[in-house]
Amino acid sequence: MFKALKALFEATEVQPTPTSNDVESATAALMIMLAIADSHFDDRERATVVRLVKERSGLNDAELDTLISEAEQAAKSATSIYEFSQQLNKALRYEDRVNVVRGMWEVAYADGVIDKYEEHLIRRVCDLMYISHQDFIQTRNLVRDQ
């Protein structure tokens, strides 16, 4: 029994390197979670998510539709934002993570109203992805002032 426990603790698990498609899926899922945070997934929010994912990924329309559908299902069935934010944290440099947050602000502002739940979700994502409060504020102001 102790040998089995020892083997369990000594086993090293190799974590697969996230692919660009995984990164785009996680990004889209976070953006969709943000869009539904206020209990209303507006067409303007959806269009913003699609535009941002398309700009970042370069996927064709069929691939993009599939990715968005899968991300929407993942967002609705997720129990927390941790799995998506940690995936991005491992795969992206700091500047790229800040760009994800900027995209989240664009989604939040798409319907013209920043709900308290949307701002709270972006703040939590920033905390989990180790984005400074200064960059949180700067990205918000940049998007707001556009």
HUJOQUI-V763865 format. One record per residue. N is the residue number from 1. RES is the residue in one letter. D_FIRST is the distance of its C-alpha to the first C-alpha in Angstrom with 2 decimals. Layout:
# HUJOQUI-V763865
N | RES | D_FIRST
N | RES | D_FIRST
This chain:
# HUJOQUI-V763865
1 | M | 0.00
2 | F | 3.81
3 | K | 5.39
4 | A | 5.19
5 | L | 6.42
6 | K | 8.65
7 | A | 9.92
8 | L | 10.72
9 | F | 12.67
10 | E | 14.28
11 | A | 15.49
12 | T | 19.13
13 | E | 21.01
14 | V | 24.64
15 | Q | 26.93
16 | P | 29.88
17 | T | 33.27
18 | P | 35.26
19 | T | 38.31
20 | S | 41.72
21 | N | 41.46
22 | D | 38.28
23 | V | 40.23
24 | E | 43.19
25 | S | 41.12
26 | A | 39.51
27 | T | 42.97
28 | A | 44.58
29 | A | 41.92
30 | L | 42.49
31 | M | 46.23
32 | I | 46.03
33 | M | 43.89
34 | L | 46.64
35 | A | 49.37
36 | I | 47.95
37 | A | 47.17
38 | D | 50.62
39 | S | 50.11
40 | H | 52.70
41 | F | 52.11
42 | D | 55.67
43 | D | 57.15
44 | R | 58.01
45 | E | 54.41
46 | R | 53.27
47 | A | 55.95
48 | T | 54.89
49 | V | 51.23
50 | V | 52.39
51 | R | 54.82
52 | L | 52.36
53 | V | 49.61
54 | K | 52.27
55 | E | 53.64
56 | R | 50.26
57 | S | 48.93
58 | G | 52.00
59 | L | 50.68
60 | N | 53.24
61 | D | 54.03
62 | A | 51.85
63 | E | 48.76
64 | L | 49.58
65 | D | 49.89
66 | T | 46.51
67 | L | 44.87
68 | I | 46.58
69 | S | 45.64
70 | E | 41.95
71 | A | 42.07
72 | E | 43.81
73 | Q | 41.16
74 | A | 38.39
75 | A | 40.33
76 | K | 40.88
77 | S | 37.27
78 | A | 35.73
79 | T | 34.37
80 | S | 35.23
81 | I | 36.98
82 | Y | 34.00
83 | E | 32.74
84 | F | 36.25
85 | S | 37.18
86 | Q | 34.07
87 | Q | 34.68
88 | L | 38.23
89 | N | 37.21
90 | K | 35.14
91 | A | 37.80
92 | L | 41.08
93 | R | 43.04
94 | Y | 44.36
95 | E | 47.81
96 | D | 46.41
97 | R | 44.36
98 | V | 47.60
99 | N | 49.31
100 | V | 46.77
101 | V | 47.65
102 | R | 51.31
103 | G | 50.83
104 | M | 49.21
105 | W | 52.31
106 | E | 54.49
107 | V | 52.77
108 | A | 53.10
109 | Y | 56.81
110 | A | 57.52
111 | D | 58.59
112 | G | 60.59
113 | V | 58.55
114 | I | 55.65
115 | D | 53.68
116 | K | 51.78
117 | Y | 48.54
118 | E | 49.19
119 | E | 49.79
120 | H | 46.71
121 | L | 44.54
122 | I | 46.04
123 | R | 45.46
124 | R | 41.74
125 | V | 41.45
126 | C | 43.21
127 | D | 40.81
128 | L | 37.74
129 | M | 39.40
130 | Y | 40.60
131 | I | 44.25
132 | S | 46.65
133 | H | 48.77
134 | Q | 51.82
135 | D | 50.82
136 | F | 50.02
137 | I | 53.58
138 | Q | 55.23
139 | T | 53.81
140 | R | 54.80
141 | N | 58.30
142 | L | 58.72
143 | V | 57.94
144 | R | 59.95
145 | D | 62.98
146 | Q | 63.09
